[in-house]
Amino acid sequence: MVALGLATREHYPMGGFISTDKEKGKSITLSELLSFTMVSQTVVSSLLVVLGAAGVRAQQRQSLWGQCGGSGWSGPTLCVDGAWCNPQNQWYHQCIPGSGPTTAQPQVPTTTARPTTTLVTSVVSSTTSPSDPVVTNPPVNPGTCPNTPSGLGTPVANQLNDPFTFHNGNKVTSKADWACRQREISELLQRYELGTLPPKPSSVTASFSGSTLSISVSEGGRSISFAVSINNRPSGAGPHPAIINFGTFGASLPVPAGVATINFNNDDIAQQQGGSSRGRGKFYDLYGSSHSAGALTAWAWGVSRIVDALELTQAQTGIDPTRLGVTGCSRNGKGAIVAGALEPRIALTLPQESGAGGSGCWRIATWQKNNGQNVQDSTQIVQENVWFSPNFNSYVNNVNQLPFDHHLLAGLIAPRALYVMENVDMEWLGKISTYGCMGIARKQWEALGVLDNFGYSQVGGNSHCSFPSSQQGSELNAFIDKFLLKRSGGNTSIFRSTQTHSSFNLNNWSPWAVPSLN
């Protein structure tokens, strides 16, 4: 007999022990003792297996450009030799080349800090042909367009909404129909996601001095003023094309000589420093802090006012308001594609790594997340910032009920030129979501017979918002040459990814027919 108590511990092999307390007078049989010892050994063995597995995970190292941390991340947090884990934002950390900062990195706040970079200009000879026709959206006569129904319509799941079917079920059969369908899509996007885009204000005035274009706007007894800087203006007789660049975050596009750059401080128009930014900025000073427009719509309104100002000051600035591009990266890339969609005077839209809320589709991102991929979706993005209307919050948990997705946002640009640049190494951006969304968006340019006006390029081997050289010469320059500098040559019908997305079938997600619109 062996007494078992709580006072004295007697150790046994494999880490098991029994305790004795002779005063308690309790005892166990030999068979009970053996059973107790076997259980102890089993517990210890299991613990060793768990600890061993944890040790294996701790030794795993993420490959270059892979994810290495962020909210909810359970994979490797160390990078391969020669790389370090760079916190892009609260939700996504990425292994990038180098040894990292020499001082300790501060904790990543909820709102990502925006590093300051500048547009890089390379020298390319230029000739212009101002007589070339300008590609614009088809004219629309609102009186001939069907009224947009008030309801959401039939939910669409596991596929994307048909661009060529009106909300009332009628089919799009002509370019005139397409102009009406675009008007309807814009109305639906503003109603349920983006917020209302106000019409041109009653007064817009502008002046130009040095490199500063000053813009004053009045509406309803209120007035605001803001300014943009015009840099790298070409010498010689104009007018010259220009690219409007959103902010300083990710401003890395190598803009060739012959094209001016217009630096637009979009945060001045609508702030984006987290949820507390709602209703703050000069747009809201003019229209009220409770206006339904999210920051993306407010920024698009700001771009429209820049175009108004350039039309007023063409003789002074030397900028051709019919040959304008717009670009931005990441959050500002979202702004660029929305501006291109809502402002028809933009000739070339150049969103870079815009991901969710930009060139990605909500439904595909949800599908990715349901398949275990760490991708930003609608439920998370509305917690991060105030890019969208508060109206959108009612639909983020069931995006299938929306009568649109972002392939239709992109389609508002057609037949004008769109070149989308994405990063295949960043799963958080939705590499399948943007690939599928833009691959299906491309069908709208196909229907209009202008595939040469659409480009999507997804490559890797670069950190977030740094521009890879593989996209420059034969892609970016080709688009700028054709649509801004009006030079022929170069392929602008581009749809490519350096990764095979075998799990996603473009046709399964777009089972509708593509008409030939005349």
Secondary structure, 3 states (H helix, E strand, C coil): CEECCCCEEEECHHHCEEEECCCCCCEECHHHHHHHHHHHHHHHHHHHHHHHHHHHHHHCEECCCCEEECCCCCCCCEECCCEEEEECCCCCEEEEECCCCCCCCCCCCCCCCCCCCCCEEECCCCCCCCCCCCCCCCCCCHHHCCCCCCCCCCCCCCCCCCCCECCCCCECCCHHHHHHHHHHHHHHHHHHHHCCCCCCCCEEEEEEECCEEEEEEEECCEEEEEEEEEECCCCCCCCEEEEEEECCCCCCCEEECCCEEEEECHHHHCCCCCHHHCCCCHHHHHHCCCCCCCHHHHHHHHHHHHHHHHHHCHHHHCEEEEEEEEEEECHHHHHHHHHHHHCCCCCEEEEECCCCCCCCCHHHHHHHHHCCCCCCCHHHHHHHCCCCCHHHHHCCCCHHHCCCCHHHHHHCCCCCEEEEEEECCCHHHCHHHHHHHHHHHHHHHHHCCCHHHEEEEEECCCCCCCCCHHHHHHHHHHHHHHHCCCCCCCCCCEEEECCCCCCCCCCCCCCCCCCCCC
